[in-house]
């Protein structure tokens, strides 16, 4: 359990691994949608298996969406911090003649 938490924390902290994870999750969901709509469409033996399959597909998509929202919020936060830093730097340059 602790390993999963460390792994998740690492994905959330690093931008490149977060974006790579989003890509992998979306590709897996896209593959599942394609497989479920084509050659797996009649192979589900019970409605429960059908529901579980599409739940997993939806969960993968939702996880990628939540990571994308997190990435967007972190990107906006970084831009805001950089803007404030630049404003302070310009203000300091204007104070010194």
Backbone as CSV, one residue per row, in Angstrom:
resi,resn,N_x,N_y,N_z,CA_x,CA_y,CA_z,C_x,C_y,C_z
1,UNK,0.820,-1.193,0.000,0.000,0.000,0.000,0.864,1.257,0.000
2,UNK,1.944,1.241,0.777,2.814,2.392,0.849,3.506,2.631,-0.494
3,UNK,3.816,1.548,-1.197,4.451,1.673,-2.508,3.506,2.348,-3.501
4,UNK,2.229,2.024,-3.442,1.249,2.641,-4.333,1.145,4.139,-4.053
5,UNK,1.149,4.508,-2.775,1.080,5.918,-2.419,2.315,6.673,-2.898
6,UNK,3.484,6.088,-2.760,4.710,6.731,-3.240,4.709,6.862,-4.758
7,UNK,4.241,5.832,-5.431,4.157,5.856,-6.880,3.193,6.948,-7.347
8,UNK,2.045,7.043,-6.692,1.053,8.056,-7.036,1.582,9.451,-6.764
9,UNK,2.242,9.631,-5.650,2.812,10.933,-5.313,3.874,11.341,-6.335
10,UNK,4.655,10.376,-6.809,5.658,10.665,-7.829,5.036,11.079,-9.148
11,UNK,3.953,10.424,-9.528,3.270,10.780,-10.772,2.675,12.177,-10.673
12,UNK,2.090,12.493,-9.547,1.471,13.803,-9.378,2.526,14.905,-9.343
13,UNK,3.673,14.643,-8.772,4.690,15.673,-8.602,5.427,15.998,-9.899
14,UNK,5.687,15.028,-10.738,6.489,15.236,-11.933,5.597,15.471,-13.151
15,UNK,5.807,16.586,-13.826,4.948,16.952,-14.955,5.059,15.954,-16.102
16,UNK,6.268,15.554,-16.441,6.447,14.647,-17.572,5.831,13.272,-17.298
17,UNK,6.010,12.739,-16.109,5.410,11.436,-15.796,3.887,11.543,-15.703
18,UNK,3.379,12.692,-15.243,1.932,12.897,-15.182,1.334,12.905,-16.591
19,UNK,2.002,13.588,-17.510,1.498,13.639,-18.886,1.650,12.291,-19.584
20,UNK,2.724,11.592,-19.301,2.889,10.257,-19.868,1.801,9.314,-19.344
21,UNK,1.482,9.426,-18.077,0.428,8.598,-17.489,-0.928,8.931,-18.107
22,UNK,-1.189,10.212,-18.343,-2.437,10.591,-19.015,-2.518,9.962,-20.400
23,UNK,-1.415,9.998,-21.121,-1.380,9.415,-22.456,-1.650,7.915,-22.415
24,UNK,-0.993,7.225,-21.512,-1.169,5.773,-21.407,-2.605,5.431,-21.008
25,UNK,-3.160,6.168,-20.058,-4.541,5.912,-19.632,-5.527,6.132,-20.774
26,UNK,-5.334,7.210,-21.523,-6.245,7.466,-22.639,-6.091,6.438,-23.755
27,UNK,-4.871,5.999,-24.018,-4.675,4.975,-25.046,-5.298,3.644,-24.622
28,UNK,-5.181,3.312,-23.343,-5.810,2.085,-22.846,-7.328,2.175,-22.942
29,UNK,-7.887,3.330,-22.579,-9.339,3.511,-22.678,-9.786,3.472,-24.133
30,UNK,-9.028,4.093,-25.020,-9.368,4.070,-26.441,-9.307,2.659,-27.003
31,UNK,-8.318,1.895,-26.600,-8.210,0.500,-27.030,-9.391,-0.315,-26.504
32,UNK,-9.780,-0.052,-25.253,-10.920,-0.765,-24.692,-12.219,-0.405,-25.409
33,UNK,-12.388,0.864,-25.767,-13.594,1.267,-26.500,-13.618,0.592,-27.862
34,UNK,-12.482,0.597,-28.543,-12.413,-0.048,-29.856,-12.701,-1.545,-29.751
35,UNK,-12.053,-2.203,-28.785,-12.248,-3.645,-28.625,-13.685,-3.961,-28.210
36,UNK,-14.246,-3.161,-27.316,-15.606,-3.405,-26.863,-16.653,-3.160,-27.927
37,UNK,-16.348,-2.247,-28.839,-17.312,-1.932,-29.891,-17.183,-2.855,-31.098
38,UNK,-16.055,-3.553,-31.235,-15.859,-4.395,-32.424,-15.895,-5.875,-32.057
39,UNK,-14.763,-6.446,-31.765,-14.690,-7.905,-31.628,-15.102,-8.441,-30.263
40,UNK,-15.241,-7.611,-29.262,-15.711,-8.083,-27.954,-17.194,-7.806,-27.733
41,UNK,-17.871,-7.250,-28.719,-19.250,-6.796,-28.508,-20.206,-7.928,-28.139
42,UNK,-20.010,-9.125,-28.661,-20.922,-10.207,-28.338,-20.347,-11.250,-27.408
43,UNK,-19.154,-11.007,-26.899,-18.494,-12.049,-26.113,-18.725,-11.947,-24.611
44,UNK,-19.433,-10.958,-24.141,-19.695,-10.856,-22.704,-20.782,-11.858,-22.341
45,UNK,-20.447,-12.743,-21.406,-21.375,-13.821,-21.053,-22.490,-13.360,-20.119
46,UNK,-22.220,-12.332,-19.350,-23.238,-11.857,-18.420,-23.292,-10.332,-18.440
47,UNK,-24.402,-9.786,-18.034,-24.497,-8.313,-17.964,-23.514,-7.729,-16.951
48,UNK,-23.182,-8.504,-15.920,-22.232,-8.041,-14.914,-20.846,-7.848,-15.530
49,UNK,-20.401,-8.797,-16.362,-19.104,-8.669,-17.035,-19.113,-7.464,-17.971
50,UNK,-20.197,-7.260,-18.665,-20.347,-6.107,-19.556,-20.220,-4.800,-18.773
51,UNK,-20.892,-4.716,-17.636,-20.852,-3.511,-16.819,-19.466,-3.264,-16.235
52,UNK,-18.817,-4.328,-15.784,-17.462,-4.189,-15.234,-16.497,-3.698,-16.312
53,UNK,-16.599,-4.258,-17.514,-15.716,-3.865,-18.614,-15.857,-2.374,-18.906
54,UNK,-17.080,-1.901,-19.054,-17.282,-0.500,-19.392,-17.035,0.414,-18.194
55,UNK,-17.177,-0.095,-16.989,-16.818,0.690,-15.816,-15.314,0.933,-15.785
56,UNK,-14.530,-0.088,-16.079,-13.070,0.061,-16.102,-12.662,1.047,-17.197
57,UNK,-13.310,0.950,-18.345,-13.025,1.886,-19.434,-13.343,3.321,-19.006
58,UNK,-14.479,3.524,-18.381,-14.846,4.848,-17.889,-13.926,5.333,-16.794
59,UNK,-13.502,4.421,-15.922,-12.591,4.795,-14.838,-11.249,5.262,-15.400
60,UNK,-10.741,4.578,-16.414,-9.485,4.992,-17.045,-9.616,6.389,-17.657
61,UNK,-10.736,6.621,-18.314,-10.967,7.930,-18.925,-11.093,9.011,-17.863
62,UNK,-11.819,8.729,-16.800,-11.989,9.697,-15.723,-10.655,9.986,-15.024
63,UNK,-9.838,8.972,-14.821,-8.527,9.180,-14.199,-7.659,10.083,-15.068
64,UNK,-7.684,9.873,-16.384,-6.920,10.733,-17.288,-7.460,12.158,-17.264
65,UNK,-8.777,12.297,-17.196,-9.390,13.624,-17.134,-9.000,14.349,-15.855
66,UNK,-9.020,13.654,-14.737,-8.645,14.286,-13.466,-7.170,14.673,-13.456
67,UNK,-6.325,13.848,-14.042,-4.908,14.213,-14.149,-4.735,15.437,-15.048
68,UNK,-5.536,15.533,-16.111,-5.452,16.693,-16.990,-5.894,17.964,-16.265
69,UNK,-6.942,17.878,-15.474,-7.399,19.034,-14.700,-6.336,19.441,-13.679
70,UNK,-5.743,18.458,-13.015,-4.660,18.750,-12.076,-3.490,19.412,-12.789
71,UNK,-3.131,18.906,-13.960,-2.033,19.485,-14.728,-2.350,20.924,-15.116
72,UNK,-3.585,21.185,-15.515,-3.991,22.537,-15.869,-3.902,23.478,-14.666
73,UNK,-4.374,23.022,-13.520,-4.318,23.861,-12.321,-2.884,24.139,-11.888
74,UNK,-2.030,23.127,-11.950,-0.631,23.328,-11.587,0.079,24.242,-12.577
75,UNK,-0.277,24.144,-13.842,0.306,25.019,-14.856,-0.117,26.471,-14.630
76,UNK,-1.394,26.671,-14.300,-1.862,28.026,-14.004,-1.192,28.588,-12.754
77,UNK,-0.982,27.743,-11.753,-0.311,28.178,-10.529,1.128,28.594,-10.816
78,UNK,1.822,27.811,-11.627,3.200,28.149,-11.980,3.258,29.441,-12.783
79,UNK,2.309,29.639,-13.692,2.284,30.878,-14.477,2.008,32.075,-13.581
80,UNK,1.115,31.913,-12.625,0.811,33.009,-11.704,2.033,33.360,-10.856
81,UNK,2.750,32.353,-10.373,3.955,32.617,-9.581,5.012,33.318,-10.420
82,UNK,5.175,32.891,-11.662,6.159,33.511,-12.542,5.774,34.956,-12.862
83,UNK,4.492,35.216,-13.076,4.036,36.581,-13.340,4.321,37.482,-12.146
84,UNK,4.038,36.978,-10.944,4.320,37.781,-9.740,5.810,38.051,-9.595
85,UNK,6.635,37.055,-9.881,8.080,37.241,-9.792,8.554,38.293,-10.784
86,UNK,8.026,38.234,-12.008,8.410,39.213,-13.020,7.928,40.615,-12.658
87,UNK,6.722,40.721,-12.103,6.218,42.027,-11.681,7.087,42.617,-10.579
88,UNK,7.509,41.794,-9.624,8.390,42.266,-8.553,9.746,42.670,-9.109
89,UNK,10.252,41.908,-10.063,11.542,42.241,-10.663,11.463,43.562,-11.425
90,UNK,10.395,43.784,-12.150,10.222,45.042,-12.885,10.055,46.197,-11.914
91,UNK,9.318,45.973,-10.837,9.121,47.030,-9.839,10.452,47.402,-9.191
92,UNK,11.306,46.430,-8.915,12.626,46.721,-8.333,13.509,47.485,-9.307
93,UNK,13.442,47.149,-10.580,14.237,47.869,-11.591,13.752,49.298,-11.756
94,UNK,12.451,49.524,-11.637,11.910,50.882,-11.773,12.234,51.734,-10.569
95,UNK,12.412,51.124,-9.407,12.753,51.886,-8.194,14.182,52.391,-8.236
96,UNK,15.084,51.633,-8.845,16.492,52.027,-8.911,16.739,52.816,-10.205
97,UNK,17.006,54.132,-10.064,17.255,54.940,-11.280,18.626,54.721,-11.867
